[in-house]
């Protein structure tokens, strides 16, 4: 029986020049998802994905960051440090991939659900709850290699589907938070969090050897189903503090207050409706020769006069709500994932008619089931962010040593070469204002991501480079607490060996974050009338 197994044959398919003389290869999906546990999903959160997949060293008041459970803790003073109100997050992405190898290219499209999560702050600004479900990995490929046996063309078909999902539930808690002093200075804040994770799913692979009818060979199919289940957990920490000193912060507040008063005074002077001043005040207004004299009059009247175009009156922001630059340091660590595994194998012979209809002939003795374990090593990550009320920038790195993965499952073996994976992310966001038009309240995001993949093919490690950008558009007419997120990520996945299959991808990401309005009665205790 001329049958070539997976993954022993798959690396050859990824090296087009090596098979050009003996085979014609067609594929749909990513052949790389046949290795290990499949393609690992970087993040299930749309705003994070738009910002280079970051999420270790920051949180948002109206969106959840499951990667670091310390971000679940409630926001007491500053919107950039914890959840402010209950939030519901959901997201999807569309994939457009171009695969190139040996001068040949194919295109594929797909759509995926990227996750659903809920976050609820509680405990008087000290606690927060997060729970949801996100994809952990994805498997989806279809390969056909055609070679000649005894002068006839034989098709070797390889298909895979499935993947793993992650369900999480966790809490975040503020261990320590400095109170505001008499000058309004906001000091340090320390928050911790923990997630309980349950990772589950199955990976199914089918390998067919299809021979011409005129050959005296039987078509053979080998089907395997790997079912994995594992509880796990992760921990996170956030520490944040002001970048500037207390003295400089007080001086900055005083300067902001002076500029705000000056701006408002100019507006008052140029918009007084003199036709509606009482006669005595109108006489004094006309007698005043300088702006300072007219301002003295308005102050004596407590500015309670009529103004033209009052709708354009600028908003004098509360100086206490304008924060200087702060930083956050984030750390995460996940426990090893000890999967309980069951591997079902079924080998059959079959007949395929000219119309494609198949009929099973016999089941071969090699079929059976086995149980065992697959252990994935822990991961660690660190990040830092710098931000104020409008600008935000973050950088982070995560690592998991996949070369230490252990497999104790009869009939199943991990790829011969795995390595420690590293992911680096950088993201920036900007929000012009928290009031005004939708354009001013829209948050603009960009990001970069570089991943050293855990897969090694024919001695060549894989790497991914991607750039992303998008916006978070407020859905409320007045309040800014619910958003529609839309963005795009463009990148390339390839190996150091130029002959390996290269994938250029474009991901269109969309998500929504829904937070109840302050006047809505969600999560409010009802009273008996």
MIKOL-26798 format. One record per residue (C-alpha): residue number from 0; residue in three letters; x, y, z. Coordinates in pm, whole numbers, always signed. Layout:
vexlo / balo / X / Y / Z
NUM / Ala / X / Y / Z
...
***
This chain:
vexlo / balo / X / Y / Z
0 / Unk / +0 / +0 / +0
1 / Unk / +153 / +327 / -111
2 / Unk / +41 / +563 / +168
3 / Unk / +229 / +859 / +307
4 / Unk / +144 / +970 / +659
5 / Unk / +107 / +1317 / +810
6 / Unk / +308 / +1502 / +922
7 / Unk / +601 / +1313 / +770
8 / Unk / +485 / +1404 / +419
9 / Unk / +350 / +1751 / +496
10 / Unk / +685 / +1934 / +523
11 / Unk / +763 / +1816 / +171
12 / Unk / +442 / +1977 / +46
13 / Unk / +556 / +2305 / +198
14 / Unk / +875 / +2293 / -7
15 / Unk / +743 / +2330 / -358
16 / Unk / +1075 / +2301 / -544
17 / Unk / +1142 / +1967 / -371
18 / Unk / +822 / +1808 / -503
19 / Unk / +796 / +1982 / -836
20 / Unk / +933 / +1689 / -1032
21 / Unk / +712 / +1430 / -870
22 / Unk / +392 / +1598 / -758
23 / Unk / +139 / +1869 / -818
24 / Unk / +17 / +2024 / -493
25 / Unk / -309 / +2207 / -429
26 / Unk / -417 / +2346 / -92
27 / Unk / -686 / +2541 / +86
28 / Unk / -655 / +2662 / +444
29 / Unk / -322 / +2696 / +622
30 / Unk / -102 / +2384 / +597
31 / Unk / +87 / +2505 / +903
32 / Unk / -221 / +2441 / +1119
33 / Unk / -150 / +2068 / +1079
34 / Unk / +137 / +2100 / +1327
35 / Unk / +106 / +2088 / +1706
36 / Unk / -226 / +2222 / +1836
37 / Unk / -289 / +2433 / +1525
38 / Unk / -266 / +2806 / +1464
39 / Unk / -270 / +2983 / +1800
40 / Unk / -504 / +3282 / +1823
41 / Unk / -312 / +3584 / +1946
42 / Unk / -608 / +3761 / +2114
43 / Unk / -985 / +3732 / +2116
44 / Unk / -1050 / +4098 / +2194
45 / Unk / -1105 / +4331 / +1897
46 / Unk / -963 / +4656 / +2047
47 / Unk / -653 / +4466 / +2161
48 / Unk / -610 / +4298 / +1821
49 / Unk / -621 / +4638 / +1650
50 / Unk / -342 / +4754 / +1884
51 / Unk / -96 / +4479 / +1795
52 / Unk / -256 / +4217 / +2020
53 / Unk / -151 / +4404 / +2336
54 / Unk / -336 / +4384 / +2667
55 / Unk / -94 / +4298 / +2948
56 / Unk / -25 / +4646 / +3086
57 / Unk / -354 / +4829 / +3052
58 / Unk / -729 / +4818 / +3087
59 / Unk / -1018 / +5022 / +2955
60 / Unk / -1327 / +5144 / +3141
61 / Unk / -1574 / +5002 / +2885
62 / Unk / -1399 / +4693 / +2747
63 / Unk / -1254 / +4373 / +2897
64 / Unk / -889 / +4260 / +2875
65 / Unk / -890 / +3884 / +2951
66 / Unk / -515 / +3847 / +2894
67 / Unk / -448 / +4008 / +3236
68 / Unk / -717 / +3948 / +3502
69 / Unk / -579 / +4235 / +3711
70 / Unk / -752 / +4462 / +3457
71 / Unk / -1093 / +4344 / +3584
72 / Unk / -1060 / +4553 / +3900
73 / Unk / -1296 / +4850 / +3916
74 / Unk / -1190 / +5203 / +3819
75 / Unk / -1212 / +5432 / +4119
76 / Unk / -1035 / +5746 / +4006
77 / Unk / -896 / +5712 / +3657
78 / Unk / -1072 / +5560 / +3356
79 / Unk / -748 / +5403 / +3231
80 / Unk / -716 / +5177 / +3535
81 / Unk / -1002 / +4929 / +3560
82 / Unk / -1363 / +4872 / +3465
83 / Unk / -1603 / +5158 / +3523
84 / Unk / -1935 / +4989 / +3449
85 / Unk / -2063 / +4644 / +3338
86 / Unk / -1961 / +4567 / +2979
87 / Unk / -2042 / +4303 / +2716
88 / Unk / -1777 / +4237 / +2447
89 / Unk / -1806 / +4033 / +2126
90 / Unk / -1602 / +4015 / +1808
91 / Unk / -1553 / +3849 / +1468
92 / Unk / -1288 / +3859 / +1200
93 / Unk / -1274 / +3793 / +827
94 / Unk / -957 / +3636 / +681
95 / Unk / -816 / +3693 / +335
96 / Unk / -498 / +3491 / +281
97 / Unk / -267 / +3454 / -17
98 / Unk / -32 / +3155 / -9
99 / Unk / +277 / +3155 / -228
100 / Unk / +537 / +2886 / -295
101 / Unk / +762 / +2809 / -590
102 / Unk / +600 / +3070 / -813
103 / Unk / +249 / +2935 / -749
104 / Unk / -15 / +3106 / -536
105 / Unk / -360 / +3031 / -398
106 / Unk / -615 / +3246 / -218
107 / Unk / -856 / +3163 / +59
108 / Unk / -1117 / +3344 / +265
109 / Unk / -1274 / +3257 / +597
110 / Unk / -1465 / +3409 / +889
111 / Unk / -1420 / +3336 / +1259
112 / Unk / -1589 / +3423 / +1585
113 / Unk / -1319 / +3573 / +1809
114 / Unk / -1491 / +3566 / +2145
115 / Unk / -1760 / +3679 / +2386
116 / Unk / -1694 / +3821 / +2732
117 / Unk / -1866 / +3999 / +3022
118 / Unk / -1708 / +4227 / +3281
119 / Unk / -1874 / +4355 / +3598
120 / Unk / -1710 / +4589 / +3854
121 / Unk / -1828 / +4558 / +4214
122 / Unk / -1713 / +4599 / +4573
123 / Unk / -1709 / +4981 / +4588
124 / Unk / -1435 / +5027 / +4334
125 / Unk / -1216 / +4743 / +4459
126 / Unk / -1328 / +4429 / +4271
127 / Unk / -1414 / +4322 / +3921
128 / Unk / -1543 / +4004 / +3757
129 / Unk / -1463 / +3880 / +3407
130 / Unk / -1589 / +3575 / +3222
131 / Unk / -1626 / +3459 / +2863
132 / Unk / -1513 / +3228 / +2587
133 / Unk / -1243 / +3277 / +2323
134 / Unk / -1074 / +3052 / +2064
135 / Unk / -738 / +2909 / +2172
136 / Unk / -627 / +2752 / +1845
137 / Unk / -764 / +2678 / +1499
138 / Unk / -704 / +2386 / +1262
139 / Unk / -820 / +2401 / +903
140 / Unk / -635 / +2277 / +597
141 / Unk / -691 / +2075 / +285
142 / Unk / -399 / +1951 / +76
143 / Unk / -380 / +1735 / -235
144 / Unk / -48 / +1598 / -359
145 / Unk / -44 / +1416 / -693
146 / Unk / +243 / +1184 / -787
147 / Unk / +289 / +892 / -1019
148 / Unk / +293 / +526 / -917
149 / Unk / +357 / +259 / -1182
150 / Unk / +296 / +520 / -1450
151 / Unk / -42 / +629 / -1305
152 / Unk / -137 / +941 / -1112
153 / Unk / -216 / +886 / -743
154 / Unk / -375 / +1152 / -521
155 / Unk / -275 / +1188 / -157
156 / Unk / -538 / +1396 / +25
157 / Unk / -482 / +1555 / +365
158 / Unk / -757 / +1736 / +556
159 / Unk / -777 / +1878 / +904
160 / Unk / -1039 / +2066 / +1104
161 / Unk / -1126 / +2166 / +1457
162 / Unk / -935 / +2352 / +1723
163 / Unk / -944 / +2441 / +2091
164 / Unk / -1155 / +2691 / +2284
165 / Unk / -1091 / +2861 / +2616
166 / Unk / -1358 / +2936 / +2876
167 / Unk / -1244 / +3170 / +3152
168 / Unk / -1381 / +3317 / +3473
169 / Unk / -1177 / +3542 / +3695
170 / Unk / -1164 / +3827 / +3944
171 / Unk / -947 / +4132 / +3987
172 / Unk / -886 / +4315 / +4314
173 / Unk / -723 / +4646 / +4407
174 / Unk / -482 / +4564 / +4688
175 / Unk / -372 / +4921 / +4744
176 / Unk / -467 / +5258 / +4602
177 / Unk / -342 / +5591 / +4732
178 / Unk / -612 / +5841 / +4818
179 / Unk / -614 / +6187 / +4669
180 / Unk / -438 / +6446 / +4882
181 / Unk / -555 / +6803 / +4940
182 / Unk / -388 / +6916 / +4616
183 / Unk / -574 / +6654 / +4409
184 / Unk / -264 / +6441 / +4348
185 / Unk / -339 / +6077 / +4259
186 / Unk / -68 / +5837 / +4372
187 / Unk / +6 / +5471 / +4309
188 / Unk / -228 / +5176 / +4255
189 / Unk / -164 / +4801 / +4283
190 / Unk / -411 / +4543 / +4147
191 / Unk / -392 / +4165 / +4113
192 / Unk / -616 / +3913 / +3941
193 / Unk / -661 / +3546 / +3863
194 / Unk / -841 / +3350 / +3591
195 / Unk / -970 / +2997 / +3605
196 / Unk / -946 / +2857 / +3252
197 / Unk / -1092 / +2547 / +3095
198 / Unk / -952 / +2460 / +2753
199 / Unk / -1129 / +2203 / +2541
200 / Unk / -1180 / +2092 / +2183
201 / Unk / -1088 / +1833 / +1924
202 / Unk / -858 / +1811 / +1623
203 / Unk / -964 / +1584 / +1339
204 / Unk / -732 / +1474 / +1060
205 / Unk / -804 / +1263 / +752
206 / Unk / -545 / +1115 / +515
207 / Unk / -658 / +949 / +192
208 / Unk / -463 / +758 / -70
209 / Unk / -674 / +748 / -388
210 / Unk / -558 / +526 / -677
211 / Unk / -681 / +493 / -1036
212 / Unk / -932 / +215 / -1091
213 / Unk / -703 / +30 / -1329
214 / Unk / -447 / -28 / -1052
215 / Unk / -493 / -321 / -819
216 / Unk / -470 / -103 / -511
217 / Unk / -737 / -28 / -254
218 / Unk / -810 / +331 / -164
219 / Unk / -718 / +384 / +201
220 / Unk / -836 / +641 / +457
221 / Unk / -677 / +701 / +797
222 / Unk / -892 / +916 / +1027
223 / Unk / -783 / +1038 / +1369
224 / Unk / -966 / +1245 / +1627
225 / Unk / -770 / +1398 / +1913
226 / Unk / -995 / +1517 / +2199
227 / Unk / -835 / +1742 / +2462
228 / Unk / -966 / +1870 / +2796
229 / Unk / -774 / +2065 / +3060
230 / Unk / -835 / +2300 / +3353
231 / Unk / -575 / +2571 / +3392
232 / Unk / -526 / +2915 / +3536
233 / Unk / -345 / +3244 / +3497
234 / Unk / -245 / +3531 / +3719
235 / Unk / -184 / +3898 / +3658
236 / Unk / -58 / +4215 / +3824
237 / Unk / -91 / +4586 / +3751
238 / Unk / +109 / +4861 / +3919
239 / Unk / +47 / +5220 / +3815
240 / Unk / +166 / +5558 / +3935
241 / Unk / +213 / +5915 / +3818
242 / Unk / +516 / +5995 / +3604
243 / Unk / +539 / +6353 / +3728
244 / Unk / +606 / +6461 / +4088
245 / Unk / +336 / +6601 / +4315
246 / Unk / +484 / +6953 / +4301
247 / Unk / +494 / +6954 / +3922
248 / Unk / +143 / +6814 / +3903
249 / Unk / +5 / +7091 / +4127
250 / Unk / +184 / +7352 / +3916
251 / Unk / +42 / +7196 / +3598
252 / Unk / -310 / +7206 / +3742
253 / Unk / -270 / +7572 / +3831
254 / Unk / -147 / +7650 / +3480
255 / Unk / -440 / +7461 / +3326
256 / Unk / -683 / +7647 / +3551
257 / Unk / -534 / +7983 / +3450
258 / Unk / -554 / +7897 / +3079
259 / Unk / -912 / +7777 / +3119
260 / Unk / -1013 / +8102 / +3295
261 / Unk / -841 / +8309 / +3027
262 / Unk / -1017 / +8116 / +2750
263 / Unk / -1356 / +8155 / +2916
264 / Unk / -1301 / +8526 / +2984
265 / Unk / -1227 / +8590 / +2615
266 / Unk / -1544 / +8410 / +2515
267 / Unk / -1755 / +8607 / +2765
268 / Unk / -1618 / +8942 / +2643
269 / Unk / -1691 / +8869 / +2276
270 / Unk / -2040 / +8717 / +2326
271 / Unk / -2215 / +8952 / +2568
272 / Unk / -2564 / +9037 / +2434
273 / Unk / -2568 / +9414 / +2500
274 / Unk / -2929 / +9439 / +2376
275 / Unk / -3041 / +9240 / +2680
276 / Unk / -2837 / +9425 / +2946
277 / Unk / -3034 / +9632 / +3194
278 / Unk / -2986 / +10010 / +3139
279 / Unk / -2755 / +10061 / +3437
280 / Unk / -2528 / +9773 / +3336
281 / Unk / -2532 / +9885 / +2972
282 / Unk / -2411 / +10233 / +3070
283 / Unk / -2128 / +10087 / +3278
284 / Unk / -2039 / +9845 / +2993
285 / Unk / -2010 / +10134 / +2747
286 / Unk / -1810 / +10345 / +2992
287 / Unk / -1553 / +10066 / +3035
288 / Unk / -1257 / +10130 / +2805
289 / Unk / -1051 / +9815 / +2870
290 / Unk / -1118 / +9443 / +2873
291 / Unk / -1018 / +9419 / +3239
292 / Unk / -1278 / +9680 / +3333
293 / Unk / -1548 / +9493 / +3146
294 / Unk / -1440 / +9164 / +3307
295 / Unk / -1469 / +9330 / +3649
296 / Unk / -1830 / +9418 / +3563
297 / Unk / -1908 / +9062 / +3452
298 / Unk / -1753 / +8921 / +3769
299 / Unk / -1963 / +9151 / +3987
300 / Unk / -2263 / +9017 / +3799
301 / Unk / -2129 / +8661 / +3844
302 / Unk / -2134 / +8635 / +3464
303 / Unk / -2513 / +8600 / +3486
304 / Unk / -2594 / +8798 / +3175
305 / Unk / -2732 / +8703 / +2832
306 / Unk / -2487 / +8590 / +2565
307 / Unk / -2513 / +8558 / +2189
308 / Unk / -2468 / +8208 / +2047
309 / Unk / -2480 / +8047 / +2392
310 / Unk / -2482 / +7703 / +2232
311 / Unk / -2114 / +7751 / +2138
312 / Unk / -2008 / +7829 / +2495
313 / Unk / -1692 / +7625 / +2561
314 / Unk / -1700 / +7368 / +2838
315 / Unk / -1463 / +7446 / +3120
316 / Unk / -1350 / +7105 / +3228
317 / Unk / -1315 / +7029 / +3593
318 / Unk / -944 / +7061 / +3661
319 / Unk / -965 / +6767 / +3903
320 / Unk / -1061 / +6541 / +3612
321 / Unk / -758 / +6629 / +3398
322 / Unk / -479 / +6385 / +3480
323 / Unk / -109 / +6411 / +3403
324 / Unk / +100 / +6134 / +3249
325 / Unk / +94 / +5800 / +3430
326 / Unk / +250 / +5458 / +3372
327 / Unk / +138 / +5099 / +3430
328 / Unk / +356 / +4791 / +3459
329 / Unk / +180 / +4461 / +3389
330 / Unk / +291 / +4102 / +3456
331 / Unk / +114 / +3776 / +3368
332 / Unk / +188 / +3407 / +3423
333 / Unk / -13 / +3101 / +3325
334 / Unk / +3 / +2755 / +3477
335 / Unk / +108 / +2453 / +3269
336 / Unk / -181 / +2307 / +3072
337 / Unk / -219 / +1937 / +3146
338 / Unk / -460 / +1799 / +2887
339 / Unk / -637 / +1471 / +2939
340 / Unk / -628 / +1332 / +2586
341 / Unk / -814 / +1066 / +2391
342 / Unk / -704 / +967 / +2044
343 / Unk / -946 / +773 / +1821
344 / Unk / -811 / +616 / +1503
345 / Unk / -1005 / +455 / +1224
346 / Unk / -840 / +310 / +913
347 / Unk / -1072 / +201 / +633
348 / Unk / -1057 / +99 / +271
349 / Unk / -1310 / +260 / +38
350 / Unk / -1426 / +284 / -319
351 / Unk / -1489 / +619 / -492
352 / Unk / -1711 / +638 / -795
353 / Unk / -1680 / +873 / -1091
354 / Unk / -1939 / +1104 / -933
355 / Unk / -1737 / +1132 / -610
356 / Unk / -1969 / +910 / -405
357 / Unk / -1773 / +691 / -165
358 / Unk / -1849 / +351 / -19
359 / Unk / -1659 / +190 / +270
360 / Unk / -1527 / -157 / +192
361 / Unk / -1361 / -268 / +514
362 / Unk / -1219 / -150 / +847
363 / Unk / -855 / -237 / +901
364 / Unk / -720 / -387 / +1226
365 / Unk / -511 / -79 / +1315
366 / Unk / -823 / +108 / +1424
367 / Unk / -871 / +179 / +1796
368 / Unk / -872 / +431 / +2079
369 / Unk / -611 / +535 / +2332
370 / Unk / -599 / +770 / +2628
371 / Unk / -316 / +965 / +2781
372 / Unk / -197 / +1318 / +2845
373 / Unk / -47 / +1617 / +2666
374 / Unk / +127 / +1879 / +2880
375 / Unk / +190 / +2231 / +2751
376 / Unk / +447 / +2438 / +2947
377 / Unk / +356 / +2765 / +3123
378 / Unk / +376 / +3110 / +2967
379 / Unk / +498 / +3442 / +3100
380 / Unk / +455 / +3800 / +2987
381 / Unk / +541 / +4157 / +3081
382 / Unk / +437 / +4496 / +2951
383 / Unk / +450 / +4867 / +3022
384 / Unk / +223 / +5153 / +2920
385 / Unk / +238 / +5531 / +2932
386 / Unk / -76 / +5743 / +2909
387 / Unk / -273 / +6052 / +2998
388 / Unk / -635 / +6149 / +2940
389 / Unk / -596 / +6150 / +2560
390 / Unk / -287 / +5953 / +2456
391 / Unk / -188 / +5597 / +2534
392 / Unk / +111 / +5381 / +2429
393 / Unk / +201 / +5028 / +2537
394 / Unk / +465 / +4762 / +2463
395 / Unk / +479 / +4402 / +2579
396 / Unk / +632 / +4057 / +2528
397 / Unk / +511 / +3701 / +2605
398 / Unk / +694 / +3368 / +2598
399 / Unk / +602 / +2999 / +2608
400 / Unk / +862 / +2724 / +2565
401 / Unk / +682 / +2476 / +2341
402 / Unk / +996 / +2265 / +2305
403 / Unk / +920 / +2137 / +2657
404 / Unk / +577 / +2003 / +2557
405 / Unk / +532 / +1643 / +2676
406 / Unk / +314 / +1385 / +2502
407 / Unk / +215 / +1059 / +2669
408 / Unk / -49 / +928 / +2430
409 / Unk / -16 / +601 / +2235
410 / Unk / -60 / +651 / +1863
411 / Unk / +3 / +1026 / +1874
412 / Unk / +328 / +1221 / +1866
413 / Unk / +407 / +1591 / +1859
414 / Unk / +607 / +1740 / +1570
415 / Unk / +974 / +1662 / +1591
416 / Unk / +1070 / +2027 / +1616
417 / Unk / +900 / +2285 / +1836
418 / Unk / +1063 / +2591 / +1985
419 / Unk / +997 / +2861 / +2242
420 / Unk / +747 / +3109 / +2099
421 / Unk / +786 / +3483 / +2155
422 / Unk / +532 / +3752 / +2076
423 / Unk / +612 / +4123 / +2084
424 / Unk / +337 / +4382 / +2062
425 / Unk / +319 / +4761 / +2047
426 / Unk / +5 / +4971 / +2042
427 / Unk / -104 / +5335 / +2047
428 / Unk / -447 / +5491 / +2089
429 / Unk / -574 / +5848 / +2083
430 / Unk / -909 / +5996 / +2187
431 / Unk / -952 / +6366 / +2097
432 / Unk / -1218 / +6436 / +2363
433 / Unk / -1469 / +6267 / +2589
434 / Unk / -1748 / +6507 / +2489
435 / Unk / -1867 / +6662 / +2168
436 / Unk / -1935 / +6507 / +1830
437 / Unk / -1891 / +6136 / +1756
438 / Unk / -1576 / +6221 / +1561
439 / Unk / -1419 / +6386 / +1865
440 / Unk / -1519 / +6097 / +2094
441 / Unk / -1390 / +5829 / +1855
442 / Unk / -1079 / +5640 / +1968
443 / Unk / -812 / +5585 / +1702
444 / Unk / -581 / +5281 / +1734
445 / Unk / -268 / +5146 / +1563
446 / Unk / -39 / +4854 / +1646
447 / Unk / +254 / +4632 / +1549
448 / Unk / +300 / +4261 / +1621
449 / Unk / +596 / +4029 / +1571
450 / Unk / +566 / +3658 / +1655
451 / Unk / +832 / +3391 / +1661
452 / Unk / +607 / +3091 / +1597
453 / Unk / +637 / +2770 / +1795
454 / Unk / +649 / +2566 / +1472
455 / Unk / +973 / +2466 / +1299
456 / Unk / +941 / +2322 / +946
457 / Unk / +1238 / +2138 / +794
458 / Unk / +1470 / +2314 / +1035
459 / Unk / +1334 / +2657 / +941
460 / Unk / +1143 / +2848 / +1215
461 / Unk / +834 / +3048 / +1120
462 / Unk / +786 / +3416 / +1198
463 / Unk / +492 / +3655 / +1163
464 / Unk / +503 / +4033 / +1121
465 / Unk / +179 / +4235 / +1118
466 / Unk / +64 / +4596 / +1132
467 / Unk / -287 / +4695 / +1238
468 / Unk / -509 / +4998 / +1275
469 / Unk / -870 / +5091 / +1337
470 / Unk / -1121 / +5298 / +1530
471 / Unk / -1364 / +5259 / +1818
472 / Unk / -1679 / +5456 / +1734
473 / Unk / -1913 / +5556 / +2020
474 / Unk / -2269 / +5429 / +1983
475 / Unk / -2431 / +5668 / +2232
476 / Unk / -2548 / +6011 / +2124
477 / Unk / -2419 / +6182 / +2440
478 / Unk / -2238 / +5941 / +2670
479 / Unk / -1929 / +5757 / +2553
480 / Unk / -1958 / +5411 / +2705
481 / Unk / -2057 / +5177 / +2418
482 / Unk / -1845 / +5130 / +2107
483 / Unk / -1836 / +4967 / +1768
484 / Unk / -1480 / +4857 / +1689
485 / Unk / -1359 / +4816 / +1331
486 / Unk / -1005 / +4763 / +1210
487 / Unk / -770 / +4579 / +978
488 / Unk / -451 / +4379 / +1029
489 / Unk / -208 / +4311 / +746
490 / Unk / +95 / +4086 / +772
491 / Unk / +305 / +3797 / +649
492 / Unk / +395 / +3456 / +787
493 / Unk / +703 / +3285 / +646
494 / Unk / +1020 / +3095 / +731
495 / Unk / +1386 / +3175 / +689
496 / Unk / +1401 / +2920 / +409
497 / Unk / +1278 / +3109 / +102
498 / Unk / +1142 / +2788 / -46
499 / Unk / +886 / +2746 / +232
500 / Unk / +523 / +2837 / +185
501 / Unk / +465 / +3208 / +255
502 / Unk / +130 / +3345 / +371
503 / Unk / +25 / +3707 / +327
504 / Unk / -292 / +3780 / +522
505 / Unk / -543 / +4057 / +573
506 / Unk / -776 / +4035 / +872
507 / Unk / -1080 / +4259 / +895
508 / Unk / -1177 / +4282 / +1261
509 / Unk / -1512 / +4395 / +1398
510 / Unk / -1642 / +4400 / +1753
511 / Unk / -1886 / +4566 / +1984
512 / Unk / -1868 / +4673 / +2349
513 / Unk / -2203 / +4742 / +2513
514 / Unk / -2226 / +4923 / +2847
515 / Unk / -2558 / +5028 / +3006
516 / Unk / -2629 / +5398 / +3035
517 / Unk / -2615 / +5559 / +3377
518 / Unk / -2995 / +5608 / +3373
519 / Unk / -3071 / +5253 / +3268
520 / Unk / -3175 / +5006 / +3535
521 / Unk / -2940 / +4722 / +3447
522 / Unk / -2786 / +4558 / +3754
523 / Unk / -2992 / +4779 / +3983
524 / Unk / -3179 / +4623 / +4273
525 / Unk / -3554 / +4662 / +4230
526 / Unk / -3768 / +4790 / +4513
527 / Unk / -4111 / +4667 / +4608
528 / Unk / -4360 / +4951 / +4575
***
